[in-house]
Amino acid sequence: MCGTEQDTACVSKCTFSTEATGEKRSLSSDAIINLDHGDPTMLETYWRKMGDKCTVVISGYQSLSYFANTKNICWFLEPQLEEEVKRLHRVVGNAAVDDYYMVVGTGSTQLLQAALFALSPPDGSEPVSVVSAAPYYSCYPEVTDFLRSGLYKWAGDANAFDKDGPYIEFVTSPNNPDGTIREAIVKGYGGGKLVHDLAYYWPQYTPITSCAHHDIMLFTFSKCTGHAGSRIGWALVKEKEVARRMIKFMEVSTIGVSKESQIRAAKILGVISDSCLPVPPPDSINFFKFSQNLMVQRWDELREVVGHSEIFSLPEYPQDYCLFTGKFTETHPAFAWLKCNKDIEDLGKFLKGHKVLARSGRRFGSDPKYVRVSMVSKEEEFKLFLERLLAIQAPTNGNLK
């Protein structure tokens, strides 16, 4: 039975160093652990090891103009960011970049809205239906309906969609929240457009099995490198007119994207690509090898804890050959899709009682017996989460505590 001293001992006590004094302290045992969002602070350890390799100095006279490159269809895209994004995709082999237009956005969420605008007929008789297969990313409904646009509206689970006429389907692969590899669901209905959300299609999360070449592919700086605060995302778009309409949305909504963020992102992506060279620079550490090892370790630890319990279960993922690493590996998603196997109607509410915040399956169009748990938090938070899972047990009277 989980919750015993022997089980608890399998999780090491979590400590961290304060930046100011360097002293170690334990995270409070009664602290609330927020694993609801996917704040990727796990990779802070890597970037600290990189020292000043990513340091960028921007002088006061730089970045005065709205324009970055007037010869580019995406006139606010910094040339060095475009260069480094395409270079990294070529290094990893996860997405085609030749003959694609690149559109930069303030995170991929803004690009989702730009894609919806670009793909919706401006003269349609009714809003275009927007769907995604459940469990779908929890922000899709909110992002779609937030502006109450007359061009498009959220229509729910793609598995249940049977309406004739135009539609837009979000295909998230690997999927958020459950980490599965996805393909389009809706078939046999005319006028469908696809948006492939490939935020997690990087080697630390999943085997790279092919070079994606879809009409619209969305990526985000935060999920690739861990720099969520820079607010950078990009779209690779096959058709020029679709790219042009997406750029128009960006132009009207924010008049482009911060140059400072783009320049910083370009520098960091360059450091990552350099770390993957056959002969990397001195003191360089292969970014994807480092981050993949972290994800493997965390998933191994979580599976060990869940294995001690009859209460919880996790998805199993098949092994596949990764073209980037040259090895057979399995998926290690950025989120755990945790299921309760006992008579608990709302697992999110139950875990909240144990001071763990996780996102309810209901938010993903699924069963509230599931929750999505972030696997990319700081180490001390993750360790305390494991300890709390171990402490949850099923007494003989059937009541969980």
N, C-alpha and C positions, 0 to 999 in steps of 0.2 A: 504494500500500500504506500502511495506517495505521501510525503509530508513527514517521514521519519527523519531522525538525525542522520542516518546513513545516506538517505537520498539528498538531503540538503547539502551534505558535504561535497557532493559532486559538482557544486557550483562554487567557484572561488569567490571570496569576499571582494566586493568592488570598491576600488579607491581611485582617486584622481588627484592630480597636482594642481594647486591654484597657480595661476599665471604670475601673480604678484610676488608670492613668497616661495613657491616651489614646494611647500609643505603638503603632505598627504592627509587626506581626511576621508571619512566614509560618508557616502550619501545617506541622509537620514532614513532610518528604517521605515518610517511612516510617511515618507514623501509620496506625493501623487506622481505616478509615472505616466506621462502623456505620450502614448504610442498611436494616437489617432491619426496624426498627420505624418507625412513622409519627409520630415526635416532631416536631410542627409548629413548629419554632423559626425557620423562614423569615420569619415575620411579626413577629419582634422589631423589625425596622427600622421597620415601620409604627407600632407602639405606642410606640416611642421618640419618633417624630415627634409623637405626640399629647400628650406632656408629662404634665401633671397632669389632663387632661380626664377620666381614668377613676379618679382618686383617690377612695377612699371612706373616710370616718372612722366607725368604729363605737365608741361609748362603752361603758364597762364595764357599764353597767346594761342595755344592749340584748341581745336574743336570749337571755334567761334561760329562757323557756318553750319546751316542746316544740312548742307550737302556733303556727302562723302565721296561720291563718284557719279558725276552726271552722265557718264557714258554707259552706266549700268542701268538696266530697267528698274532695279531696286536702288534708287539713287541715294538712300541713306545707309546702305550696307558698306561698312568699312572694308576696303580691299584686303587687308591682312586677315580679317576674320573669315572672309570667303575663302581665302587661300588655305588657312589652317583647318577650317571645317572640312574642306574637300580632301586635304592631305590626310586627315585622321580617318575619314571614311575609306580612303584607299588603303591605308595601313591596316585597318581592322577588316575591311572587306564586307561590311554589313549593309552598305547601300551604294547604289550607282550614283555617280555625280556628273558624269559626262552627259552633255545634252540635256541637263536639267537647269532650271532657273532657281536661284536661291533667294528666299525671302527671310529676312531676320525680323524677329518680334520680341516684345517684352515678355519673355517666357512663352511656352507653347500654348498657354490658355488663350492669349490674345490671337495666336495663329489659328486656333480652333474656330474662333468667331470670324476671323478673316476668311477662312475656308468656307464656312457656312454662307457668308455673304457672296463669295465668288461663285459658288456652285448653285445658288438659288436663282431661278429665272426671275428677272425684274418685273416681268409682266404676267406672272402666273395668276390664275383665277383664285387660288387659295395657297396658304403656306405649305412649303415642302415639308414632308414628314422626315424627321431625323430619328434614327434608331441605332441601337447597339445591342449585341447579345448579352443577356444577363448571365452571370454577374458582370455588370458594366461599370466603368469608372464612375464613381459617385458624383463627380462634378459635371458630367455630360448634361444631365437634365437642367441643372442650374445655369450652366453656361449658355445652353440653347435658348432657354426661356427668359433669361435675365433682362434682356432689352425689349421683350414683348414684341419682337419683330413681326411684321406682316409677311416677311419672306419665308420664314421657316418656323417649325414648332416641334417640340419633343413628342415622339410617338411611342416611346417605350422599347420593350424587348424585341429585338430583331427576330427572335424565334417565333414570335406570335404575329408578326407583321404580314398582312395579306392584302394590302390595299394596292389597287392599280394606280399607275401614274408615277411621277418623279418622286424620288426619295434620296436621302443621304445616309449612308451607313458608316459609323465609326468602327474601324477594325483595330483593336488594340492588341498588339502582339510583341512580346509576352504580355498577357492580359493583367491589368490592374482591376481586381484585387488578387486573383488566384494563380497568376503566373503561367497559365497555359498558353500554348501557341495557337493562334487564332487565324482563321480565314473568313472571308465574307460568308454571311449566312443567307441573306435574302437572294433568292434566285428565281428567275422566271417572270419577273415584273419589269416592265419597260421604264426607262428613264432614270435608272439608279446611278448614283455617284458614290465613290468610295474615298474615305479619308483614312489613311493608315497611320495610326499613332504608334510610333516605334520608340517611344521614350526609353524603354528598358531593353532595347535590342543592342546590348553591349556585352562583351565577353565575361564581365564579372557577374552577370545575372543569368546568362543563358548561352548555350552553344551557338556559334554563328554558323548556320547550316547552309546559307546561300546569300548572295548579294541581292538585297531587295531592290526592286525596280518598279514600284507602283507609281500611279499617276500623281498622287500627293502623299508625301512622307513627312511626318512631323518628328522633330527631335528637340530635346531640351538640355541645356548646359547643366542644370542642377542634377539630373539623373545620371549624366555621363560622368561628371567630375566631382559632384558634391557641392558646387557653388550656387546654391539656391538664391542667395542674396543678390547675385549679379543680375538676375532677371533677364536671361538671354535664352531664346529658342530660335530654331530655324526650320524652314520648310523647304523641301526639295520638290519642285513642281515641274511636271512634264510639259504642260501646255502653256504657251506664252500668254494667252488671253486670261487664263485662270490666275496666273501669277500677277498679271497686271491688275486684275480686280482685287486680289488680296492686298497688293501694295496700295491701292486706292483706299482700302479700309484702314490700313495702317496710317496713311497720310492724313486722313480726316480725323481719326481717333486720337493720335498722339504725335503727328507730324514726324514720324520716324522713331528711332530707338537711340538711347543714350550712346554717344560715341565712346565715353569713358568705359562703360561696361563692355562694349564691343572690343575695345583695345585690350582690356584686361583678359577677356575671354580668349582672344587670339593668342596672347602670350601663354596662357595656361594650356590651351590645346596644343600649342607648339611644344611645350615641355613634355606633355604626354606622348606625342608622336616621337620625340627624340628618345624618350625612355624605352621605346619599343624597337629602336634600331639594333641591328646585329652587334654593333659596337657602340653602346650608348655613351653619352658624355660622362666624365668623372663624377662620382658621388650620385649618379642617377639610379633610381630604382624603378623597375618596370611597373608602371601604374596599374595595368590590368592584372598582372600576376599578383601584385600586392592586394588589390581590392577583391579579387576573386578568392584569394586565400582567406580574407576576412569573412566573406560571405559563406564560404564552405564551413569555416569554423563555427560561425554563429548557427548555421542550420544544423550542424552536427550536435551542438549543445542543446538546441531547442528540441530536436528529435529525441535526444536522450531523456530530457525532462518529460516530454509527452509520452515516451515509451514507458515511464514509471506510472502512468495514470490510465485508468479506464474511463476517465471523464472526457478527455480531449483527443482529437485526431487531426492529422494534417494530410494534405494531398501528397500523392507519390508522383514523381516525375521520371520519365524514361531517360536513359542515357542516349546521347547522340554525338556524332563526330563534329568537333568544332574546327572549322577551317582556319581560324586564327591561331589557336593553341596547338593544333595538330594532335589533339587527344580526344578521347571519348569522355564527356562530362555530362552531368545532369543540370537542370535548371536550379538556381538558387535565387529565388525572387527577392525583390526589395521589400515585399510584404509577405507575411504568413497568413494564409486563409484558414484560420483556426475554427474548428467545429466542436460543439459540445454534444456528447453522445448521451447525456442524461436528460432528465425532465426539467430543463430550463428553457423557458419560452424566449427570453431575451438575454443572450450571452453578454452583450455589451453592458447591460444594466448590472448583471451579476458581477462582472469583472470590476466595474466601477465601485462596487462594494468592497473590493479588495484593493482599491486605490490604483487601479490600472485603467487608463482610458484607451479604448479601442473603438474603431468605427463599426457600427452595427451592419450586419448583412442587409438589413432593410434598405440602407442607403444605396446599395448596389443593385437593387431590384431583386434581392434574394431573401433567403430565410434568416430571421433574426437569431437563429441558433448558430449562425456564423458571425465572426468578427474579422476585420482586417487589422493586423498588428504590424507596425513598422519594424523592419529588421535593420534599419540604418541609423538608429539613434546612437547617442554616445554610449561608450562601453559600460559605464557605471549604471546607466538606466537599463540597459539590456540585461546586465547581470541581476539587478534587483527584480526585474520582471521574471526571470527564470526562477529566482528564489520564491517569488509569490505563487507562481504556478505549482511549484513543488509543495507548497504549504496547503494548497487546496486539496482536500481529500473527501472521500465519500464514506461517512460513517455507516454503521450497520442499519441505522434507522432510515436510510435512504435520503436524508437531508444533507445537502452539500453545505460545507462551511469554508 
